[in-house]
Amino acid sequence: MYTRTFDRQANMNETTMSEIMSLIRNSVMNNHSNLMNMLYGLFDGFDYTDSIMEVAKDFETTNPYIHKLLNKICTEVKGYPSGVTNI
């Protein structure tokens, strides 16, 4: 399976990075280790947005705030041009 990459350093701002870290630290997310791994992957420039949004459906009714934040982050990342993050 091919995963699109993007240049996180050139595109992702501090607000988005803080939002991602906030989600990772959220205690509700402890039961969603796969989702946490995909969120960490965004920092490395891997576009897991389609998979993230599949998992986000679980939060649509149980935690609308997390669902909305995941949707916001994924919408932003999908708009980034493809590229490679220098690590």
N, C-alpha and C positions, 0 to 999 in steps of 0.2 A: 504494500500500500504506500502510495506517495503522500508525503506530508509537505505542504507548501511551507516555505521559509520566508522570513522577512527580516529586515535590518532593524532590530529592536532599538539599538542605540541611536539610529537616525530618526526613528518614527515615534517611539513610545515616550510620552511625557511623564513627569514625576507624579502627576495626579493619577494617571492610569496605573502606574507601578504601585502606588500606595493603595489603590482600590484592590488590586490583585493581592497584595500582602494582607490587607484587611480580611479578605475572603479566606485566605489560607489560614489565618490565625483564628478565624471564627470557630467557636466550639461546635456549631451545628455541622461544620464540614468534616469533623473528625470521623464520621461514618462514611465519608466519600473520599477515600484515599486516592482512588483513580482520578477523580476530579482535581484533587490537590496536585497530583503529579502533572496533570495537563496544564494547570495554572502555572506551576513552576516552569514548565516547558515554554510558556510564552516569553519568559525572561531570556531564554536561549534562542528565541527567534523562530520557534516552531508554531505553526498555525493549527492549533487543535480546536478551533472555534466550532466546527460542525459537531465534533464529539462532545465538547463542553455544553453546547446547547441541547444535545440529546439528554444529558444528565440533568441539565437545568430544569427540564420539564418536571422533575420530581419536586422542585421547589415552588412551582407555579401557584399551588394552593396552600402549601404548608408554610412557605416563607416568601411571600411576594417581593420583599425587599431584596433578598439574595437573587431571586430570579431576575428582577429588573437590573440589578448591578451586573450580573453575568451577561445579560443581553446587551447592555451598554458597552461593556468591554469587548465582547465578541464583534459587535457591529463596528467598533472603532478598528479593531485588528484586521478585520476583513477589508477595510479600506486602505491598509498599508500596501505599498507596492512590494512585489516579491523581491527578495534579495537575501543576503547572508549577513548574519551578525558576526562581527569579529569578536572572538572570545580570547 
